């Protein structure tokens, strides 16, 4: 670990020197790239310097103990050494976490797609609960949400809804939400008071950048149509909605939120690029040995990841066995405890697999 940290410290000092050179400001791409790398290395280097300072305190204490005859000074040195050893151990654990390779998508914006699953109208209403939950969580963290497409129902649910979440670190906070969410509650449409189990599927995609995936326009079939939905002032009146089909894979993207065809087309192309980039990433991950994959998981849409049990006020994440009993607060966007637990479990899994 020390060799790796020394190499990172050397690189950090090199970048710091380069950023001070006037010539670097003339190349904004190079300056931006160096600044980003510098910012990434900063917390690791800062923590490593703390580690080195604690190690030096141990060395200094050993020198005092070896040369000093005064008992009071030796006692102080012993105390200093014990304190420094405790700090070294604690900082070493922190450094192991900091050295885990960062997900390159963590700082990206995300595209979230929610689809009603089993359960008919109740599943659509649950999809609306999830949509509201993610929007409220975004508000809590200063992220910006923007609707892309909604196929709503008469009772206010969603058969399907997609939207973007923009802001630094958005993907890092939402990425573990992909999968099947299950709800157990008495539906509004149930007159007998019987509990029903319904599901909704969530897909979280990092928004693809130009360097992530090259979209071949010749492979796309683009059509214009009237907006779908339960109604509204603008819905169904003009052909502003856009549908794109990627012919080689059959991937379909709809976008109807904007009145402008051009804006809808631009959004739809972003979604298509992100979906195809994710498909490409998934194929590459499938080629990896299964023991190299994190047990927490961030992308399997068929995996049942969480149950929302309303009668018991309970939410359970099945991947890590985490349960909390504040369903109203959770569905109002206060999800941090769950998300932090998922991040901690993911880090622990990577440490176990030697990915640091």
C-alpha positions in Angstrom: 0.0 0.0 0.0 2.9 2.4 0.8 4.4 2.1 -2.6 1.1 2.9 -4.2 0.6 5.9 -1.9 4.1 7.2 -2.6 3.4 7.0 -6.4 0.1 8.9 -5.9 1.9 11.6 -3.8 4.6 12.0 -6.5 1.9 12.3 -9.2 0.0 14.9 -7.0 3.1 17.0 -6.7 3.8 16.7 -10.5 0.2 18.0 -11.3 0.5 20.8 -8.7 3.7 22.0 -10.4 2.1 21.7 -13.9 -1.0 23.7 -12.8 1.3 26.5 -11.7 2.8 26.8 -15.3 1.4 29.6 -17.4 1.4 27.4 -20.6 -1.2 25.1 -19.1 -3.9 27.8 -19.0 -3.6 28.1 -22.8 -4.9 24.5 -23.2 -8.3 24.4 -21.4 -8.8 20.7 -22.1 -5.5 19.8 -20.5 -6.1 22.2 -17.6 -9.5 20.7 -16.9 -8.2 17.2 -17.1 -5.3 18.0 -14.7 -7.6 19.9 -12.3 -10.0 16.9 -12.2 -7.1 14.5 -11.4 -5.7 16.9 -8.8 -9.1 17.1 -7.1 -9.5 13.3 -7.1 -6.0 12.8 -5.6 -6.3 15.5 -2.9 -8.2 13.6 -0.2 -6.0 10.5 -0.6 -2.8 12.6 -0.4 -4.1 14.7 2.5 -4.9 11.5 4.4 -1.5 9.9 3.5 0.3 13.0 4.8 -1.6 12.5 8.1 -0.4 8.9 8.1 3.2 9.9 7.5 3.0 12.5 10.3 1.7 9.8 12.7 4.4 7.4 11.7 7.0 10.1 12.4 5.5 10.7 15.8 6.1 7.0 16.5 9.8 7.3 15.4 10.3 10.4 17.5 8.8 8.7 20.5 11.1 5.7 20.0 14.1 8.0 19.9 13.1 9.6 23.1 12.6 6.2 24.8 16.0 5.0 23.6 18.0 8.1 24.7 16.1 9.8 27.6 16.8 8.9 31.2 14.1 11.1 32.8 11.2 8.9 33.7 8.6 11.7 33.2 9.8 12.3 29.7 9.8 8.6 29.0 6.1 8.4 30.2 5.2 11.3 27.9 7.0 9.6 25.0 5.1 6.3 25.7 1.8 8.1 25.7 2.8 9.9 22.5 3.7 6.6 20.9 0.4 4.9 21.9 -1.6 7.8 20.5 0.4 7.8 17.3 0.0 4.0 16.8 -3.8 4.4 17.3 -3.9 7.1 14.7 -1.8 5.1 12.2 -4.2 2.1 12.5 -7.3 4.3 12.0 -5.8 6.3 9.1 -4.7 3.0 7.4 -8.3 1.8 7.4 -9.4 5.1 5.9 -6.7 4.9 3.2 -7.8 1.4 2.2 -11.3 2.8 1.5 -9.9 5.9 -0.3 -7.8 3.6 -2.5 -10.8 1.6 -3.8 -11.0 2.6 -7.5 -13.7 5.2 -7.9 -16.6 4.4 -10.2 -15.9 6.6 -13.2 -19.7 7.2 -13.5 -20.2 8.5 -9.9 -20.1 12.2 -10.8 -22.4 11.9 -13.8 -26.0 12.9 -14.2 -28.5 10.0 -14.3 -31.5 8.9 -16.3 -34.0 7.0 -14.2 -36.7 4.9 -15.8 -39.6 3.5 -13.7 -42.1 1.0 -15.1 -45.1 -0.5 -13.4 -44.8 -4.3 -13.0 -47.2 -6.9 -11.6 -50.3 -5.5 -9.9 -52.2 -3.5 -12.5 -53.3 0.0 -11.3 -51.7 -0.5 -7.9 -48.4 -1.1 -9.6 -48.8 2.1 -11.5 -49.6 4.0 -8.3 -46.5 2.6 -6.7 -44.4 3.7 -9.7 -45.8 7.2 -8.9 -44.7 6.9 -5.3 -41.1 6.0 -6.4 -41.1 8.9 -8.9 -42.1 11.3 -6.1 -39.6 9.7 -3.7 -36.7 10.2 -6.1 -37.7 13.8 -6.9 -37.9 14.6 -3.2 -34.6 13.0 -2.5 -33.1 15.2 -5.3 -34.6 18.3 -3.7 -32.9 17.3 -0.4 -29.5 17.1 -2.1 -29.7 20.1 -4.5 -30.1 17.9 -7.6 -32.3 19.0 -10.5 -35.0 16.7 -11.9 -36.4 17.0 -15.5 -39.2 14.9 -16.8 -38.5 13.1 -20.1 -41.5 10.9 -20.7 -44.7 9.9 -18.8 -47.4 7.4 -19.6 -49.8 8.2 -16.8 -53.1 6.6 -15.7 -56.5 8.0 -14.8 -55.9 7.5 -11.0 -52.5 9.4 -11.1 -50.2 6.4 -11.4 -47.6 5.8 -14.1 -47.3 2.8 -16.5 -43.9 4.3 -17.3 -42.0 7.4 -16.5 -38.5 8.5 -17.2 -36.6 11.6 -16.0 -33.1 13.0 -15.6 -31.4 13.9 -12.3 -28.6 16.4 -12.8 -25.9 17.4 -10.3 -22.4 16.5 -9.1 -22.4 13.0 -7.7 -26.0 12.1 -8.8 -25.1 8.7 -10.1 -23.2 7.8 -6.9 -26.4 8.4 -4.8 -28.9 6.7 -7.1 -27.0 3.9 -8.7 -28.1 1.2 -6.3 -31.8 1.8 -7.0 -31.8 -0.4 -10.2 -33.9 -3.5 -9.8 -37.4 -4.6 -8.9 -39.1 -2.8 -6.0 -42.0 -4.6 -4.3 -44.8 -3.0 -2.3 -47.2 -4.7 0.1 -50.2 -2.5 1.1 -54.0 -2.2 0.9 -54.6 -0.6 -2.5 -56.8 2.5 -2.9 -58.9 0.4 -5.3 -59.4 -2.4 -2.7 -62.7 -2.3 -0.9 -62.2 -5.4 1.2 -59.0 -4.1 3.0 -56.9 -7.0 1.6 -53.1 -6.5 1.3 -51.8 -6.7 -2.3 -48.3 -7.2 -3.5 -47.3 -5.2 -6.5 -44.0 -4.4 -8.2 -42.3 -1.6 -10.2 -39.0 -1.8 -12.0 -36.4 0.9 -11.8 -33.4 1.4 -14.2 -30.7 3.9 -13.4 -28.4 4.9 -16.2 -25.4 7.2 -16.1 -25.9 9.9 -18.7 -23.5 9.0 -21.5 -20.9 11.6 -22.6 -19.6 11.9 -26.2 -16.5 9.9 -25.3 -18.6 7.1 -23.7 -20.4 5.9 -26.8 -20.6 7.0 -30.5 -24.2 7.0 -31.8 -24.6 5.8 -35.4 -27.5 7.9 -36.7 -27.9 5.5 -39.7 -29.0 2.8 -37.2 -31.8 5.0 -35.8 -35.4 5.2 -36.9 -36.9 8.5 -35.8 -40.6 9.2 -35.9 -42.9 12.0 -34.5 -46.2 11.4 -32.8 -48.7 12.9 -30.5 -48.0 12.8 -26.7 -49.5 9.9 -24.8 -51.1 10.1 -21.4 -54.4 10.6 -19.5 -54.8 14.1 -20.8 -53.9 17.8 -20.2 -53.8 21.1 -22.0 -51.0 20.2 -24.4 -51.1 16.4 -24.4 -52.5 14.7 -27.5 -52.9 18.0 -29.5 -49.6 18.4 -31.4 -47.1 15.9 -32.9 -44.2 17.1 -30.7 -43.4 13.7 -29.1 -40.4 11.8 -30.5 -39.8 8.1 -30.7 -36.4 6.6 -31.6 -35.8 3.0 -32.4 -32.3 1.6 -32.5 -32.7 -1.0 -35.3 -29.8 -3.4 -34.4 -31.0 -3.9 -30.8 -34.7 -2.9 -31.0 -34.2 -0.3 -28.2 -37.0 2.2 -28.1 -36.9 5.7 -26.6 -39.9 8.1 -26.2 -39.7 11.7 -25.2 -42.7 14.0 -25.0 -42.1 16.5 -22.2 -41.2 19.5 -24.4 -43.5 21.3 -26.8 -40.6 21.6 -29.2 -39.8 18.6 -31.4 -36.1 19.7 -31.5 -35.8 19.7 -27.7 -37.6 16.3 -27.4 -35.3 14.9 -30.1 -32.2 16.2 -28.3 -33.4 14.6 -25.0 -34.4 11.3 -26.7 -30.9 11.1 -28.3 -29.3 11.5 -24.9 -31.4 8.7 -23.5 -30.7 6.4 -26.4 -27.0 7.1 -26.2 -27.1 6.4 -22.4 -29.1 3.1 -22.9 -26.8 1.8 -25.5 -23.7 2.8 -23.5 -25.2 0.9 -20.5 -25.9 -2.1 -22.7 -22.3 -2.1 -23.9 -21.1 -1.8 -20.3 -23.3 -4.7 -19.2 -21.9 -7.0 -21.9 -18.4 -6.2 -20.9 -19.2 -6.9 -17.2 -20.8 -10.2 -18.2 -17.4 -11.2 -19.5 -15.8 -10.7 -16.1 -15.4 -13.6 -13.7 -18.5 -13.8 -11.3 -16.2 -13.6 -8.2 -15.1 -10.1 -9.3 -18.6 -8.7 -9.2 -19.9 -6.7 -6.2 -22.7 -8.6 -4.3 -24.6 -5.3 -3.9 -25.2 -4.9 -7.6 -26.2 -1.8 -9.5 -27.8 -2.9 -12.7 -29.8 -6.1 -12.8 -33.4 -5.1 -13.5 -34.7 -8.6 -12.8 -33.3 -8.6 -9.2 -35.8 -8.0 -6.5 -33.9 -5.5 -4.4 -36.4 -4.0 -1.9 -39.7 -4.5 -0.2 -41.9 -1.6 1.1 -44.3 -3.1 3.6 -46.9 -0.4 4.6 -48.9 -2.3 7.3 -45.6 -2.8 9.2 -44.1 0.6 8.2 -41.0 -1.4 7.1 -38.6 -1.1 4.2 -36.1 -3.9 3.7 -33.3 -4.0 1.2 -32.7 -7.7 0.4 -29.2 -7.3 -1.0 -27.7 -6.2 2.4 -30.4 -7.2 4.8 -30.9 -3.6 5.9 -34.3 -2.7 7.4 -35.7 0.6 8.6 -39.2 1.4 10.0 -39.9 4.9 8.8 -41.7 4.3 5.5 -43.4 7.7 5.4 -40.1 9.5 5.8 -38.3 7.2 3.4 -40.9 7.6 0.6 -40.7 11.4 1.2 -37.1 11.3 0.1 -35.2 10.8 3.3 -33.3 7.8 2.0 -29.7 8.7 3.1 -29.4 6.0 5.8 -30.3 3.3 3.3 -28.1 4.7 0.5 -25.1 5.1 2.9 -25.5 1.5 4.1 -25.5 0.3 0.5 -22.3 2.3 -0.3 -20.6 0.9 2.9 -21.6 -2.7 1.9 -20.2 -2.1 -1.6 -16.9 -0.8 -0.3 -16.6 -3.7 2.1 -17.2 -6.2 -0.7 -14.6 -4.5 -2.9 -12.1 -4.5 0.0 -12.8 -8.2 0.5 -12.1 -8.9 -3.1 -8.9 -7.0 -3.0 -10.0 -4.2 -5.4 -8.3 -1.5 -3.3 
